[in-house]
């Protein structure tokens, strides 16, 4: 997959690798037991990792039924199930760091990785929660590593209310935890503004999609 990313102006490590989560990790408590953790610039060498994944992952397009018709999913996808090797050593290291930090709170390791490639501002994901499986009834976590050009991740209460905006890119990490998948929704909206490509890597526990 050939996509052109405008790299950061500051110097990057030649070998992508996650930095320690602490210091730098901050938690924001939301309503109804939901929370989000944010770690800016967590992945060192994030733009190099973007280039590697964009060119080596077996990206595929999907079509899904929506509003009584079948439509193209507006992004490219890849999924790595349990025991399937991740596509880059930096992601293996990232999962290890996440497991070590969140093991006690989550009670289990992260098990799968889903990748999304947003090619430009026309690619998006609609409002949703990761509620297939245990996320519909139990507290869980979804950790998202964002590579490439910044785009806003929006969060809003499922019951209604104002949304929160988290601009994420170039190696930022956001972790949605507690009741977040049941009581809040998140989205990446389309934009008419010129934006570069973006990859998100979603680490999830077993049985959460």
VENCOR-V776787 format. One record per pair of residues at least 24 apart in sequence whose C-alpha atoms are under 10 Angstrom apart, sorted by sequence separation. I is the first residue (numbers start at 1). GAP is how many residues later the second one is. D is the distance in whole Angstrom. If there is no record, write none. Layout:
BEGIN
i=I gap=GAP d=D
i=I gap=GAP d=D
END
This chain:
BEGIN
i=18 gap=24 d=6
i=19 gap=24 d=6
i=144 gap=24 d=10
i=145 gap=24 d=8
i=146 gap=24 d=6
i=147 gap=24 d=5
i=148 gap=24 d=10
i=156 gap=24 d=10
i=158 gap=24 d=8
i=159 gap=24 d=7
i=160 gap=24 d=9
i=17 gap=25 d=9
i=18 gap=25 d=4
i=19 gap=25 d=6
i=145 gap=25 d=9
i=146 gap=25 d=5
i=147 gap=25 d=7
i=155 gap=25 d=9
i=157 gap=25 d=9
i=158 gap=25 d=5
i=159 gap=25 d=8
i=160 gap=25 d=10
i=17 gap=26 d=6
i=18 gap=26 d=6
i=86 gap=26 d=9
i=87 gap=26 d=10
i=129 gap=26 d=10
i=145 gap=26 d=6
i=146 gap=26 d=5
i=147 gap=26 d=9
i=157 gap=26 d=6
i=158 gap=26 d=5
i=159 gap=26 d=10
i=16 gap=27 d=7
i=17 gap=27 d=5
i=18 gap=27 d=9
i=84 gap=27 d=10
i=85 gap=27 d=10
i=86 gap=27 d=8
i=124 gap=27 d=10
i=127 gap=27 d=9
i=128 gap=27 d=9
i=144 gap=27 d=10
i=145 gap=27 d=6
i=146 gap=27 d=6
i=156 gap=27 d=9
i=157 gap=27 d=4
i=158 gap=27 d=6
i=173 gap=27 d=10
i=175 gap=27 d=9
i=181 gap=27 d=10
i=16 gap=28 d=5
i=17 gap=28 d=7
i=18 gap=28 d=9
i=82 gap=28 d=9
i=83 gap=28 d=8
i=84 gap=28 d=8
i=85 gap=28 d=10
i=125 gap=28 d=10
i=127 gap=28 d=8
i=128 gap=28 d=10
i=144 gap=28 d=8
i=145 gap=28 d=5
i=146 gap=28 d=8
i=156 gap=28 d=6
i=157 gap=28 d=6
i=158 gap=28 d=9
i=170 gap=28 d=9
i=171 gap=28 d=10
i=172 gap=28 d=10
i=173 gap=28 d=9
i=174 gap=28 d=10
i=175 gap=28 d=9
i=15 gap=29 d=8
i=16 gap=29 d=4
i=17 gap=29 d=8
i=57 gap=29 d=10
i=58 gap=29 d=10
i=82 gap=29 d=5
i=83 gap=29 d=8
i=84 gap=29 d=9
i=113 gap=29 d=10
i=115 gap=29 d=9
i=120 gap=29 d=9
i=127 gap=29 d=9
i=129 gap=29 d=9
i=144 gap=29 d=6
i=145 gap=29 d=7
i=155 gap=29 d=7
i=156 gap=29 d=5
i=157 gap=29 d=9
i=169 gap=29 d=7
i=170 gap=29 d=10
i=171 gap=29 d=10
i=173 gap=29 d=10
i=13 gap=30 d=10
i=14 gap=30 d=9
i=15 gap=30 d=6
i=16 gap=30 d=6
i=57 gap=30 d=7
i=81 gap=30 d=7
i=82 gap=30 d=5
i=113 gap=30 d=9
i=114 gap=30 d=9
i=115 gap=30 d=10
i=116 gap=30 d=10
i=117 gap=30 d=10
i=118 gap=30 d=9
i=119 gap=30 d=10
i=121 gap=30 d=9
i=128 gap=30 d=9
i=143 gap=30 d=7
i=144 gap=30 d=5
i=145 gap=30 d=9
i=155 gap=30 d=6
i=156 gap=30 d=7
i=168 gap=30 d=10
i=169 gap=30 d=9
i=13 gap=31 d=6
i=14 gap=31 d=6
i=15 gap=31 d=9
i=16 gap=31 d=8
i=56 gap=31 d=8
i=57 gap=31 d=9
i=80 gap=31 d=9
i=81 gap=31 d=5
i=82 gap=31 d=8
i=110 gap=31 d=9
i=113 gap=31 d=9
i=115 gap=31 d=10
i=117 gap=31 d=10
i=118 gap=31 d=10
i=120 gap=31 d=10
i=127 gap=31 d=10
i=143 gap=31 d=6
i=144 gap=31 d=6
i=154 gap=31 d=8
i=155 gap=31 d=4
i=156 gap=31 d=9
i=169 gap=31 d=9
i=12 gap=32 d=7
i=13 gap=32 d=5
i=14 gap=32 d=10
i=16 gap=32 d=7
i=17 gap=32 d=9
i=56 gap=32 d=9
i=80 gap=32 d=6
i=81 gap=32 d=7
i=108 gap=32 d=10
i=110 gap=32 d=9
i=142 gap=32 d=8
i=143 gap=32 d=4
i=144 gap=32 d=8
i=154 gap=32 d=5
i=155 gap=32 d=7
i=168 gap=32 d=10
i=11 gap=33 d=10
i=12 gap=33 d=5
i=13 gap=33 d=9
i=14 gap=33 d=10
i=15 gap=33 d=8
i=16 gap=33 d=6
i=79 gap=33 d=8
i=80 gap=33 d=5
i=81 gap=33 d=8
i=106 gap=33 d=9
i=107 gap=33 d=9
i=110 gap=33 d=9
i=118 gap=33 d=10
i=142 gap=33 d=6
i=143 gap=33 d=6
i=153 gap=33 d=7
i=154 gap=33 d=5
i=155 gap=33 d=9
i=11 gap=34 d=9
i=12 gap=34 d=8
i=13 gap=34 d=10
i=14 gap=34 d=7
i=15 gap=34 d=8
i=16 gap=34 d=10
i=53 gap=34 d=7
i=79 gap=34 d=6
i=80 gap=34 d=6
i=106 gap=34 d=7
i=141 gap=34 d=7
i=142 gap=34 d=5
i=143 gap=34 d=8
i=153 gap=34 d=6
i=154 gap=34 d=6
i=12 gap=35 d=8
i=13 gap=35 d=8
i=14 gap=35 d=9
i=52 gap=35 d=9
i=53 gap=35 d=8
i=78 gap=35 d=9
i=79 gap=35 d=4
i=80 gap=35 d=8
i=105 gap=35 d=10
i=106 gap=35 d=7
i=141 gap=35 d=6
i=142 gap=35 d=7
i=152 gap=35 d=9
i=153 gap=35 d=5
i=154 gap=35 d=8
i=12 gap=36 d=8
i=16 gap=36 d=10
i=52 gap=36 d=8
i=78 gap=36 d=6
i=79 gap=36 d=6
i=105 gap=36 d=10
i=140 gap=36 d=8
i=141 gap=36 d=4
i=142 gap=36 d=10
i=152 gap=36 d=6
i=153 gap=36 d=8
i=8 gap=37 d=10
i=77 gap=37 d=7
i=78 gap=37 d=5
i=79 gap=37 d=9
i=140 gap=37 d=6
i=141 gap=37 d=7
i=151 gap=37 d=7
i=152 gap=37 d=8
i=8 gap=38 d=9
i=77 gap=38 d=6
i=78 gap=38 d=7
i=139 gap=38 d=7
i=140 gap=38 d=6
i=141 gap=38 d=9
i=142 gap=38 d=9
i=151 gap=38 d=9
i=152 gap=38 d=10
i=7 gap=39 d=9
i=8 gap=39 d=7
i=49 gap=39 d=8
i=76 gap=39 d=8
i=77 gap=39 d=5
i=78 gap=39 d=9
i=102 gap=39 d=9
i=139 gap=39 d=5
i=140 gap=39 d=7
i=141 gap=39 d=8
i=142 gap=39 d=8
i=151 gap=39 d=10
i=152 gap=39 d=10
i=7 gap=40 d=6
i=49 gap=40 d=10
i=75 gap=40 d=10
i=76 gap=40 d=6
i=77 gap=40 d=6
i=138 gap=40 d=8
i=139 gap=40 d=5
i=140 gap=40 d=8
i=141 gap=40 d=8
i=151 gap=40 d=9
i=6 gap=41 d=9
i=7 gap=41 d=9
i=49 gap=41 d=8
i=75 gap=41 d=6
i=76 gap=41 d=5
i=77 gap=41 d=9
i=138 gap=41 d=7
i=139 gap=41 d=8
i=140 gap=41 d=8
i=5 gap=42 d=8
i=49 gap=42 d=9
i=74 gap=42 d=10
i=75 gap=42 d=6
i=76 gap=42 d=7
i=137 gap=42 d=9
i=139 gap=42 d=8
i=140 gap=42 d=9
i=5 gap=43 d=10
i=7 gap=43 d=10
i=74 gap=43 d=9
i=75 gap=43 d=5
i=76 gap=43 d=8
i=135 gap=43 d=10
i=136 gap=43 d=9
i=138 gap=43 d=9
i=139 gap=43 d=8
i=7 gap=44 d=10
i=46 gap=44 d=10
i=74 gap=44 d=8
i=75 gap=44 d=7
i=135 gap=44 d=8
i=137 gap=44 d=9
i=138 gap=44 d=8
i=151 gap=44 d=8
i=5 gap=45 d=8
i=45 gap=45 d=9
i=74 gap=45 d=9
i=75 gap=45 d=9
i=98 gap=45 d=8
i=135 gap=45 d=9
i=136 gap=45 d=7
i=137 gap=45 d=7
i=150 gap=45 d=8
i=151 gap=45 d=9
i=5 gap=46 d=8
i=44 gap=46 d=9
i=74 gap=46 d=10
i=135 gap=46 d=6
i=136 gap=46 d=6
i=149 gap=46 d=7
i=150 gap=46 d=8
i=151 gap=46 d=9
i=3 gap=47 d=10
i=4 gap=47 d=9
i=43 gap=47 d=8
i=74 gap=47 d=10
i=75 gap=47 d=9
i=76 gap=47 d=9
i=134 gap=47 d=10
i=135 gap=47 d=7
i=136 gap=47 d=9
i=148 gap=47 d=10
i=149 gap=47 d=5
i=150 gap=47 d=9
i=151 gap=47 d=8
i=3 gap=48 d=8
i=43 gap=48 d=10
i=74 gap=48 d=7
i=75 gap=48 d=5
i=95 gap=48 d=9
i=134 gap=48 d=10
i=148 gap=48 d=7
i=149 gap=48 d=6
i=150 gap=48 d=7
i=2 gap=49 d=9
i=5 gap=49 d=10
i=74 gap=49 d=5
i=75 gap=49 d=6
i=131 gap=49 d=10
i=132 gap=49 d=10
i=148 gap=49 d=6
i=149 gap=49 d=5
i=150 gap=49 d=10
i=1 gap=50 d=10
i=4 gap=50 d=9
i=73 gap=50 d=8
i=74 gap=50 d=6
i=75 gap=50 d=8
i=130 gap=50 d=9
i=131 gap=50 d=6
i=147 gap=50 d=9
i=148 gap=50 d=4
i=149 gap=50 d=8
i=3 gap=51 d=7
i=43 gap=51 d=8
i=73 gap=51 d=9
i=74 gap=51 d=7
i=94 gap=51 d=9
i=129 gap=51 d=8
i=130 gap=51 d=5
i=131 gap=51 d=7
i=147 gap=51 d=6
i=148 gap=51 d=6
i=1 gap=52 d=9
i=2 gap=52 d=7
i=3 gap=52 d=8
i=42 gap=52 d=9
i=73 gap=52 d=8
i=74 gap=52 d=10
i=129 gap=52 d=5
i=130 gap=52 d=8
i=146 gap=52 d=7
i=147 gap=52 d=5
i=148 gap=52 d=9
i=1 gap=53 d=6
i=2 gap=53 d=6
i=128 gap=53 d=8
i=129 gap=53 d=6
i=146 gap=53 d=6
i=147 gap=53 d=6
i=1 gap=54 d=5
i=2 gap=54 d=10
i=91 gap=54 d=9
i=128 gap=54 d=10
i=129 gap=54 d=8
i=130 gap=54 d=10
i=145 gap=54 d=8
i=146 gap=54 d=5
i=147 gap=54 d=8
i=1 gap=55 d=7
i=129 gap=55 d=7
i=130 gap=55 d=9
i=144 gap=55 d=10
i=145 gap=55 d=6
i=146 gap=55 d=6
i=1 gap=56 d=8
i=59 gap=56 d=9
i=60 gap=56 d=10
i=128 gap=56 d=8
i=129 gap=56 d=5
i=130 gap=56 d=9
i=144 gap=56 d=6
i=145 gap=56 d=5
i=146 gap=56 d=9
i=1 gap=57 d=8
i=59 gap=57 d=8
i=60 gap=57 d=10
i=127 gap=57 d=9
i=128 gap=57 d=5
i=129 gap=57 d=6
i=143 gap=57 d=10
i=144 gap=57 d=5
i=145 gap=57 d=7
i=1 gap=58 d=8
i=57 gap=58 d=9
i=59 gap=58 d=8
i=127 gap=58 d=6
i=128 gap=58 d=6
i=129 gap=58 d=9
i=143 gap=58 d=8
i=144 gap=58 d=4
i=145 gap=58 d=8
i=126 gap=59 d=9
i=127 gap=59 d=5
i=128 gap=59 d=7
i=142 gap=59 d=10
i=143 gap=59 d=6
i=144 gap=59 d=6
i=126 gap=60 d=8
i=127 gap=60 d=5
i=142 gap=60 d=7
i=143 gap=60 d=5
i=144 gap=60 d=9
i=125 gap=61 d=9
i=126 gap=61 d=5
i=127 gap=61 d=8
i=142 gap=61 d=6
i=143 gap=61 d=7
i=53 gap=62 d=9
i=125 gap=62 d=5
i=126 gap=62 d=7
i=127 gap=62 d=9
i=141 gap=62 d=9
i=142 gap=62 d=5
i=143 gap=62 d=10
i=54 gap=63 d=8
i=124 gap=63 d=8
i=125 gap=63 d=5
i=126 gap=63 d=7
i=141 gap=63 d=7
i=142 gap=63 d=8
i=53 gap=64 d=9
i=124 gap=64 d=5
i=125 gap=64 d=6
i=126 gap=64 d=9
i=140 gap=64 d=9
i=141 gap=64 d=7
i=54 gap=65 d=10
i=123 gap=65 d=8
i=124 gap=65 d=5
i=125 gap=65 d=8
i=140 gap=65 d=8
i=123 gap=66 d=8
i=124 gap=66 d=5
i=142 gap=66 d=9
i=50 gap=67 d=10
i=121 gap=67 d=10
i=122 gap=67 d=9
i=123 gap=67 d=6
i=124 gap=67 d=9
i=141 gap=67 d=9
i=142 gap=67 d=9
i=121 gap=68 d=8
i=122 gap=68 d=5
i=123 gap=68 d=9
i=140 gap=68 d=8
i=121 gap=69 d=5
i=122 gap=69 d=6
i=118 gap=70 d=10
i=120 gap=70 d=9
i=121 gap=70 d=5
i=122 gap=70 d=7
i=135 gap=70 d=10
i=138 gap=70 d=10
i=106 gap=71 d=9
i=120 gap=71 d=9
i=121 gap=71 d=6
i=122 gap=71 d=10
i=134 gap=71 d=9
i=16 gap=72 d=9
i=17 gap=72 d=8
i=18 gap=72 d=7
i=105 gap=72 d=10
i=106 gap=72 d=9
i=120 gap=72 d=9
i=121 gap=72 d=7
i=122 gap=72 d=10
i=134 gap=72 d=9
i=135 gap=72 d=8
i=136 gap=72 d=9
i=16 gap=73 d=8
i=17 gap=73 d=5
i=18 gap=73 d=8
i=21 gap=73 d=10
i=105 gap=73 d=10
i=120 gap=73 d=9
i=121 gap=73 d=7
i=122 gap=73 d=9
i=133 gap=73 d=9
i=134 gap=73 d=6
i=135 gap=73 d=6
i=136 gap=73 d=10
i=15 gap=74 d=10
i=16 gap=74 d=6
i=17 gap=74 d=8
i=18 gap=74 d=10
i=19 gap=74 d=10
i=20 gap=74 d=10
i=120 gap=74 d=8
i=121 gap=74 d=6
i=123 gap=74 d=9
i=130 gap=74 d=9
i=133 gap=74 d=5
i=134 gap=74 d=6
i=135 gap=74 d=7
i=15 gap=75 d=8
i=16 gap=75 d=9
i=17 gap=75 d=9
i=18 gap=75 d=7
i=19 gap=75 d=9
i=120 gap=75 d=6
i=121 gap=75 d=8
i=123 gap=75 d=10
i=132 gap=75 d=8
i=133 gap=75 d=5
i=134 gap=75 d=8
i=17 gap=76 d=7
i=18 gap=76 d=6
i=21 gap=76 d=8
i=119 gap=76 d=9
i=120 gap=76 d=6
i=121 gap=76 d=8
i=131 gap=76 d=10
i=132 gap=76 d=6
i=133 gap=76 d=7
i=16 gap=77 d=10
i=17 gap=77 d=7
i=18 gap=77 d=9
i=20 gap=77 d=7
i=21 gap=77 d=8
i=98 gap=77 d=10
i=118 gap=77 d=10
i=119 gap=77 d=7
i=120 gap=77 d=5
i=121 gap=77 d=10
i=131 gap=77 d=7
i=132 gap=77 d=5
i=18 gap=78 d=10
i=19 gap=78 d=9
i=20 gap=78 d=10
i=118 gap=78 d=9
i=119 gap=78 d=4
i=120 gap=78 d=8
i=130 gap=78 d=7
i=131 gap=78 d=6
i=18 gap=79 d=8
i=22 gap=79 d=9
i=118 gap=79 d=6
i=119 gap=79 d=7
i=130 gap=79 d=5
i=18 gap=80 d=10
i=21 gap=80 d=8
i=117 gap=80 d=7
i=118 gap=80 d=5
i=119 gap=80 d=9
i=129 gap=80 d=9
i=20 gap=81 d=10
i=117 gap=81 d=6
i=118 gap=81 d=6
i=116 gap=82 d=8
i=117 gap=82 d=5
i=118 gap=82 d=8
i=116 gap=83 d=6
i=117 gap=83 d=7
i=115 gap=84 d=7
i=116 gap=84 d=5
i=117 gap=84 d=9
i=115 gap=85 d=6
i=116 gap=85 d=7
i=114 gap=86 d=8
i=115 gap=86 d=5
i=116 gap=86 d=8
i=113 gap=87 d=10
i=114 gap=87 d=6
i=115 gap=87 d=6
i=113 gap=88 d=6
i=114 gap=88 d=5
i=115 gap=88 d=9
i=113 gap=89 d=5
i=114 gap=89 d=7
i=112 gap=90 d=8
i=113 gap=90 d=5
i=114 gap=90 d=8
i=112 gap=91 d=6
i=113 gap=91 d=6
i=110 gap=92 d=10
i=111 gap=92 d=7
i=112 gap=92 d=5
i=113 gap=92 d=9
i=110 gap=93 d=6
i=111 gap=93 d=6
i=112 gap=93 d=6
i=53 gap=94 d=10
i=54 gap=94 d=10
i=109 gap=94 d=10
i=110 gap=94 d=5
i=111 gap=94 d=5
i=112 gap=94 d=7
i=109 gap=95 d=9
i=110 gap=95 d=4
i=111 gap=95 d=5
i=112 gap=95 d=9
i=114 gap=95 d=9
i=50 gap=96 d=9
i=51 gap=96 d=9
i=109 gap=96 d=6
i=110 gap=96 d=7
i=111 gap=96 d=9
i=112 gap=96 d=9
i=113 gap=96 d=10
i=50 gap=97 d=6
i=51 gap=97 d=9
i=108 gap=97 d=7
i=109 gap=97 d=8
i=111 gap=97 d=9
i=112 gap=97 d=9
i=49 gap=98 d=8
i=50 gap=98 d=6
i=107 gap=98 d=10
i=108 gap=98 d=9
i=110 gap=98 d=10
i=46 gap=99 d=10
i=48 gap=99 d=9
i=49 gap=99 d=9
i=50 gap=99 d=10
i=106 gap=99 d=9
i=46 gap=100 d=9
i=47 gap=100 d=7
i=48 gap=100 d=9
i=46 gap=101 d=6
i=47 gap=101 d=6
i=43 gap=102 d=8
i=45 gap=102 d=10
i=46 gap=102 d=7
i=47 gap=102 d=9
i=42 gap=103 d=8
i=43 gap=103 d=9
i=41 gap=104 d=10
i=42 gap=104 d=9
i=43 gap=104 d=8
i=34 gap=105 d=9
i=36 gap=105 d=9
i=38 gap=105 d=10
i=41 gap=105 d=9
i=98 gap=105 d=9
i=33 gap=106 d=9
i=34 gap=106 d=10
i=35 gap=106 d=10
i=36 gap=106 d=10
i=37 gap=106 d=9
i=38 gap=106 d=10
i=39 gap=106 d=10
i=40 gap=106 d=10
i=41 gap=106 d=10
i=36 gap=107 d=9
i=95 gap=108 d=7
i=94 gap=109 d=9
i=95 gap=109 d=10
i=91 gap=110 d=9
i=91 gap=112 d=10
i=3 gap=114 d=10
i=5 gap=114 d=10
i=3 gap=115 d=10
i=4 gap=115 d=9
i=1 gap=116 d=10
i=3 gap=116 d=7
i=74 gap=116 d=9
i=2 gap=117 d=10
i=3 gap=117 d=9
i=1 gap=118 d=10
i=36 gap=119 d=10
i=50 gap=120 d=9
i=49 gap=121 d=10
i=50 gap=121 d=9
i=47 gap=122 d=10
i=48 gap=122 d=10
i=49 gap=122 d=9
i=77 gap=122 d=10
i=79 gap=122 d=10
i=34 gap=123 d=10
i=46 gap=123 d=9
i=47 gap=123 d=6
i=75 gap=123 d=10
i=76 gap=123 d=9
i=77 gap=123 d=10
i=78 gap=123 d=10
i=79 gap=123 d=9
i=80 gap=123 d=10
i=81 gap=123 d=10
i=82 gap=123 d=9
i=46 gap=124 d=6
i=47 gap=124 d=8
i=75 gap=124 d=10
i=82 gap=124 d=8
i=32 gap=125 d=9
i=45 gap=125 d=9
i=46 gap=125 d=5
i=81 gap=125 d=9
i=30 gap=126 d=10
i=31 gap=126 d=8
i=44 gap=126 d=9
i=45 gap=126 d=8
i=46 gap=126 d=9
i=30 gap=127 d=9
i=41 gap=127 d=9
i=43 gap=127 d=8
i=44 gap=127 d=7
i=38 gap=128 d=9
i=40 gap=128 d=8
i=41 gap=128 d=8
i=42 gap=128 d=9
i=43 gap=128 d=5
i=44 gap=128 d=10
i=39 gap=129 d=10
i=40 gap=129 d=9
i=41 gap=129 d=7
i=42 gap=129 d=5
i=43 gap=129 d=7
i=38 gap=130 d=10
i=40 gap=130 d=9
i=41 gap=130 d=5
i=42 gap=130 d=5
i=43 gap=130 d=8
i=40 gap=131 d=7
i=41 gap=131 d=5
i=42 gap=131 d=6
i=39 gap=132 d=9
i=40 gap=132 d=5
i=41 gap=132 d=7
i=42 gap=132 d=10
i=39 gap=133 d=6
i=40 gap=133 d=6
i=30 gap=134 d=10
i=38 gap=134 d=8
i=39 gap=134 d=5
i=40 gap=134 d=8
i=38 gap=135 d=6
i=39 gap=135 d=6
i=37 gap=136 d=8
i=38 gap=136 d=5
i=39 gap=136 d=9
i=37 gap=137 d=6
i=38 gap=137 d=7
i=36 gap=138 d=7
i=37 gap=138 d=5
i=38 gap=138 d=9
i=36 gap=139 d=5
i=37 gap=139 d=7
i=8 gap=140 d=9
i=35 gap=140 d=8
i=36 gap=140 d=5
i=37 gap=140 d=8
i=7 gap=141 d=8
i=8 gap=141 d=9
i=35 gap=141 d=6
i=36 gap=141 d=6
i=6 gap=142 d=8
i=7 gap=142 d=8
i=34 gap=142 d=8
i=35 gap=142 d=5
i=36 gap=142 d=8
i=5 gap=143 d=7
i=6 gap=143 d=7
i=34 gap=143 d=6
i=35 gap=143 d=6
i=54 gap=143 d=9
i=4 gap=144 d=10
i=5 gap=144 d=7
i=33 gap=144 d=9
i=34 gap=144 d=5
i=35 gap=144 d=8
i=36 gap=144 d=8
i=54 gap=144 d=9
i=33 gap=145 d=6
i=34 gap=145 d=5
i=35 gap=145 d=6
i=54 gap=145 d=8
i=32 gap=146 d=9
i=33 gap=146 d=5
i=34 gap=146 d=4
i=53 gap=146 d=8
i=27 gap=147 d=10
i=30 gap=147 d=10
i=32 gap=147 d=7
i=33 gap=147 d=7
i=34 gap=147 d=8
i=50 gap=147 d=9
i=25 gap=148 d=9
i=26 gap=148 d=10
i=27 gap=148 d=9
i=28 gap=148 d=10
i=29 gap=148 d=10
i=30 gap=148 d=10
i=31 gap=148 d=9
i=32 gap=148 d=8
i=34 gap=148 d=9
i=50 gap=148 d=8
i=51 gap=148 d=10
i=25 gap=149 d=9
i=27 gap=149 d=10
i=29 gap=149 d=9
i=30 gap=149 d=9
i=31 gap=149 d=9
i=34 gap=149 d=7
i=35 gap=149 d=10
i=50 gap=149 d=7
i=27 gap=150 d=10
i=30 gap=150 d=8
i=32 gap=150 d=10
i=33 gap=150 d=8
i=34 gap=150 d=8
i=49 gap=150 d=10
i=50 gap=150 d=10
i=32 gap=151 d=7
i=21 gap=152 d=9
i=31 gap=152 d=8
i=32 gap=152 d=9
i=18 gap=153 d=9
i=30 gap=153 d=10
i=31 gap=153 d=9
i=17 gap=154 d=10
i=30 gap=154 d=9
i=16 gap=155 d=10
i=8 gap=162 d=8
i=7 gap=163 d=9
i=6 gap=189 d=9
i=7 gap=189 d=10
i=5 gap=190 d=9
i=6 gap=190 d=7
i=5 gap=191 d=6
i=6 gap=191 d=9
i=4 gap=192 d=7
i=5 gap=192 d=6
i=3 gap=193 d=9
i=4 gap=193 d=7
i=5 gap=193 d=8
i=3 gap=194 d=7
i=3 gap=195 d=9
END
